[in-house]
Amino acid sequence: MSDTPRPEDLQLRPIVPIRIGMKPTRSILCALASTLACSPAPGGSGPGQGGSAALDIVPDAGGGRAGSGGSSSALPEANDPLPRVATTAHLDLSQIERISRFRSGIGHDYGDSSEHCRSMKHYLCPTGCSGAHEPAWTELEVRSPVDGTIERTLAEQTYGTQIVISVREHPELWVKLFHVAPDGDVTVGASVTAGQRLGHHATDMTMSDVAVERHLRDGFQHVSFFELLSDAAFAELIARGVPSREALQISAAERDADPLTCDGEAFASPGTLQNWVDLD
């Protein structure tokens, strides 16, 4: 399958870092208009078209709601181990055909405090990724992977809503689910449990993606969702031919040795490393 996108399959999604406590005024948004980025439909990356904007909000370490982790002294450092707090994926993995690798060249630049020009999240392409969508992707149920609190619900560009959940026992971890058509009880401040239905995938026009943001003593980092997934839940992927969590990631060293080229937030090409893991 080609990773080359079709223009009609793509949508704009701005990545706009705003500090908590800063009011996102019109002047701020206009000043940051150059941070528009692309979120792909099946196949790749590139510019597209869309409607209203969504914001990614980068919190100050030690400030804001529970997701900031409280005092900066309580926040982890980048090399601290990650807890296996996710007991399920946000989609039924039996209905997923392929998963993009962490730091891939799929989509758009989604970096953190120390890494840039790489996609530091995962795209999950459901059954029918290369053909007819059977069942329709809008029938796919989206559920919470963790016990936690809904921190934000943000209108996506064109398709659905982004839901941000802080992990109950590790509030420095935020799980971000993209392109969701949320149920009516999905509101900011609501508590959720792992496996709880949040809604369904918003559209047949783009894949589902998931990101994890970890707030650190100095900045923030994105980590692979599958590093949070419990061994019991990851066993389903092993049964479908994924040998390890590492197989779903491009290491920082590998990406640095084979860098992508970015034009703003867009990738000039998907790179030469393997971007996808196909499931059996």
C-alpha positions as CSV (number, residue, x, y, z in Angstrom):
1,M,0.0,0.0,0.0
2,S,1.3,3.5,-0.9
3,D,1.7,6.0,1.9
4,T,1.0,8.8,-0.7
5,P,-2.1,10.8,0.4
6,R,-5.0,11.9,-1.7
7,P,-5.7,15.6,-1.2
8,E,-9.4,14.9,-0.7
9,D,-8.6,12.5,2.2
10,L,-6.7,15.0,4.4
11,Q,-7.7,17.6,6.9
12,L,-6.0,20.5,8.7
13,R,-5.3,20.3,12.3
14,P,-3.4,23.1,14.1
15,I,-1.0,22.3,16.8
16,V,-0.9,25.5,18.9
17,P,1.0,25.4,22.2
18,I,-0.9,27.7,24.8
19,R,0.2,27.9,28.4
20,I,-2.5,27.2,31.0
21,G,-3.8,30.4,32.3
22,M,-3.2,32.2,29.0
23,K,-6.5,33.2,27.4
24,P,-6.4,32.1,23.7
25,T,-7.4,35.5,22.3
26,R,-7.9,36.3,18.7
27,S,-4.6,38.0,18.5
28,I,-2.8,35.0,19.9
29,L,-4.5,32.6,17.6
30,C,-3.7,34.9,14.6
31,A,-0.1,35.1,15.6
32,L,0.1,31.4,15.8
33,A,-1.7,30.7,12.5
34,S,1.4,29.4,10.9
35,T,1.3,26.4,13.2
36,L,-1.4,24.7,11.1
37,A,-0.7,21.0,10.6
38,C,-2.2,18.0,8.8
39,S,-3.9,15.0,10.2
40,P,-4.2,12.3,7.6
41,A,-6.8,10.0,6.2
42,P,-5.6,6.5,5.3
43,G,-2.3,6.5,3.6
44,G,-0.1,9.5,4.5
45,S,0.4,13.1,5.2
46,G,0.1,16.5,3.6
47,P,-2.0,19.6,3.4
48,G,-5.8,19.5,3.3
49,Q,-8.9,21.4,4.1
50,G,-11.2,21.8,7.0
51,G,-13.3,24.0,9.3
52,S,-13.0,25.1,12.9
53,A,-9.7,24.8,14.8
54,A,-8.8,22.6,17.7
55,L,-6.0,23.5,20.2
56,D,-3.4,21.3,21.8
57,I,-2.7,22.9,25.2
58,V,0.7,22.5,26.7
59,P,0.5,23.0,30.5
60,D,3.1,24.6,32.7
61,A,4.8,22.0,34.9
62,G,3.1,22.2,38.3
63,G,0.2,24.3,37.2
64,G,-3.4,23.8,36.2
65,R,-5.8,20.9,36.7
66,A,-4.8,17.4,37.8
67,G,-3.2,16.7,34.5
68,S,-0.3,18.9,35.3
69,G,0.7,16.6,38.2
70,G,0.7,19.2,40.9
71,S,4.1,20.3,42.3
72,S,6.9,20.1,39.7
73,S,9.0,18.1,42.3
74,A,6.4,15.3,42.0
75,L,6.7,15.1,38.2
76,P,8.8,12.4,36.6
77,E,12.0,12.8,34.6
78,A,12.1,11.8,30.9
79,N,13.9,8.5,31.6
80,D,11.7,7.3,34.5
81,P,9.8,4.1,33.7
82,L,6.2,4.2,32.4
83,P,3.4,2.5,34.3
84,R,1.2,0.0,32.6
85,V,-2.0,1.9,33.3
86,A,-4.0,1.1,30.1
87,T,-6.0,-2.1,30.3
88,T,-7.5,-1.8,26.9
89,A,-6.9,0.1,23.6
90,H,-9.4,2.8,22.7
91,L,-10.7,0.7,19.7
92,D,-11.4,-3.0,19.4
93,L,-8.1,-4.2,18.1
94,S,-9.8,-7.1,16.3
95,Q,-11.1,-4.4,13.9
96,I,-7.7,-2.8,13.3
97,E,-5.7,-3.6,10.1
98,R,-2.5,-1.7,10.7
99,I,-0.9,0.7,13.2
100,S,1.6,3.4,12.5
101,R,4.9,3.3,14.4
102,F,5.8,5.9,17.0
103,R,8.1,8.6,15.4
104,S,6.8,7.6,11.9
105,G,6.5,9.8,8.9
106,I,2.7,9.5,8.8
107,G,0.5,12.5,9.3
108,H,2.3,15.6,10.5
109,D,5.0,16.7,12.9
110,Y,3.8,15.9,16.4
111,G,6.9,16.5,18.6
112,D,7.6,17.4,22.2
113,S,10.0,19.4,24.3
114,S,13.1,17.6,22.9
115,E,12.1,15.9,19.6
116,H,10.8,17.5,16.5
117,C,9.8,16.6,12.9
118,R,8.4,13.2,13.6
119,S,4.9,11.8,14.4
120,M,5.1,10.9,18.1
121,K,1.7,9.2,18.2
122,H,0.0,6.2,16.6
123,Y,-2.6,6.1,13.8
124,L,-4.9,3.0,13.9
125,C,-6.3,2.2,10.5
126,P,-9.4,0.0,10.8
127,T,-10.5,-2.9,8.6
128,G,-10.8,-1.7,5.0
129,C,-7.8,0.5,5.3
130,S,-7.0,-0.1,1.6
131,G,-10.5,-0.6,0.3
132,A,-14.2,-0.7,1.4
133,H,-14.9,0.0,5.0
134,E,-16.8,-3.0,6.3
135,P,-18.1,-2.3,8.8
136,A,-18.3,1.5,8.4
137,W,-15.6,3.2,10.6
138,T,-18.3,5.3,12.1
139,E,-19.7,2.2,13.7
140,L,-16.5,1.6,15.7
141,E,-16.9,2.2,19.4
142,V,-14.4,4.4,21.2
143,R,-13.7,3.6,24.8
144,S,-11.4,5.0,27.5
145,P,-8.1,3.1,27.8
146,V,-7.6,4.1,31.4
147,D,-9.2,5.1,34.7
148,G,-9.1,8.9,34.8
149,T,-10.7,12.3,34.4
150,I,-11.7,14.0,31.2
151,E,-9.5,17.1,31.1
152,R,-10.6,18.6,27.8
153,T,-12.9,18.1,24.8
154,L,-11.7,20.0,21.8
155,A,-13.4,20.5,18.5
156,E,-11.2,18.9,15.8
157,Q,-10.7,20.4,12.4
158,T,-13.6,19.1,10.3
159,Y,-14.0,15.6,11.9
160,G,-15.2,15.0,15.4
161,T,-13.8,15.9,18.8
162,Q,-10.5,15.3,20.6
163,I,-10.9,13.8,24.1
164,V,-8.1,14.3,26.6
165,I,-8.0,12.1,29.7
166,S,-5.6,12.4,32.7
167,V,-4.7,9.0,34.3
168,R,-6.2,8.7,37.8
169,E,-3.1,7.3,39.5
170,H,-0.6,9.1,37.3
171,P,-2.2,12.5,36.5
172,E,1.0,13.6,34.8
173,L,0.0,11.3,31.9
174,W,-2.6,12.6,29.5
175,V,-4.1,10.2,26.9
176,K,-5.4,12.0,23.8
177,L,-8.0,10.4,21.5
178,F,-8.7,12.0,18.2
179,H,-11.7,12.2,15.8
180,V,-14.3,11.0,18.3
181,A,-18.1,11.5,18.1
182,P,-18.6,11.7,21.8
183,D,-21.6,10.5,23.8
184,G,-23.6,13.1,25.6
185,D,-22.2,12.3,29.0
186,V,-18.6,13.0,27.9
187,T,-18.0,16.3,29.7
188,V,-14.9,18.0,31.1
189,G,-14.3,16.9,34.7
190,A,-16.2,13.6,34.4
191,S,-14.6,10.5,35.8
192,V,-14.1,7.5,33.4
193,T,-13.1,3.9,33.9
194,A,-11.0,1.8,31.5
195,G,-13.2,0.2,28.9
196,Q,-16.0,2.7,29.4
197,R,-17.7,3.8,26.1
198,L,-17.0,7.4,25.2
199,G,-18.6,7.5,21.8
200,H,-17.7,6.2,18.3
201,H,-15.3,7.1,15.6
202,A,-16.4,10.3,13.9
203,T,-15.9,9.7,10.2
204,D,-15.0,7.3,7.4
205,M,-12.7,10.0,6.0
206,T,-9.8,9.7,8.4
207,M,-8.2,7.2,10.7
208,S,-8.2,7.1,14.5
209,D,-5.1,8.4,16.3
210,V,-4.0,8.2,19.9
211,A,-1.2,10.1,21.7
212,V,0.2,10.1,25.2
213,E,1.7,13.3,26.7
214,R,3.7,13.0,29.9
215,H,4.3,16.2,31.9
216,L,7.9,16.4,33.2
217,R,9.8,18.4,35.7
218,D,11.2,20.3,32.8
219,G,8.8,20.3,29.8
220,F,6.8,17.5,28.4
221,Q,7.3,14.4,26.3
222,H,5.2,12.2,24.0
223,V,5.5,8.5,24.6
224,S,4.0,5.5,22.8
225,F,0.6,4.5,24.0
226,F,1.6,0.8,23.8
227,E,4.2,1.4,26.5
228,L,1.2,2.1,28.8
229,L,-0.8,-1.0,27.7
230,S,-0.9,-3.8,30.2
231,D,0.8,-7.2,29.3
232,A,-2.7,-8.9,29.2
233,A,-4.0,-6.4,26.7
234,F,-0.8,-6.4,24.6
235,A,-1.1,-10.1,24.3
236,E,-3.8,-9.6,21.6
237,L,-1.3,-7.8,19.4
238,I,1.3,-10.5,20.0
239,A,-1.3,-13.0,18.8
240,R,-1.7,-10.9,15.6
241,G,2.0,-11.0,14.8
242,V,3.4,-8.0,16.7
243,P,6.6,-9.4,18.4
244,S,7.1,-6.6,20.9
245,R,6.2,-3.0,22.0
246,E,9.5,-1.9,20.4
247,A,8.2,-3.1,17.0
248,L,5.6,-0.4,17.1
249,Q,8.2,2.3,17.6
250,I,11.0,3.9,15.7
251,S,13.7,4.7,18.3
252,A,14.9,8.3,18.7
253,A,18.4,7.1,17.5
254,E,16.9,5.5,14.4
255,R,14.8,8.6,13.6
256,D,17.8,10.9,14.1
257,A,19.9,8.8,11.8
258,D,17.2,8.9,9.1
259,P,15.6,12.3,9.7
260,L,12.4,13.6,8.1
261,T,12.2,16.9,6.4
262,C,9.4,19.2,7.6
263,D,7.8,22.2,5.9
264,G,6.2,23.8,8.9
265,E,4.2,21.0,10.5
266,A,3.9,19.0,7.2
267,F,6.3,16.2,6.2
268,A,8.0,16.7,2.9
269,S,7.9,12.9,2.5
270,P,7.1,9.9,4.8
271,G,10.8,8.9,5.0
272,T,12.6,5.7,4.3
273,L,12.0,3.7,7.5
274,Q,9.0,1.4,7.9
275,N,6.1,3.5,9.0
276,W,3.4,0.8,9.5
277,V,3.0,-2.5,11.3
278,D,0.4,-4.7,9.5
279,L,-1.6,-7.0,11.8
280,D,-2.3,-10.6,10.9
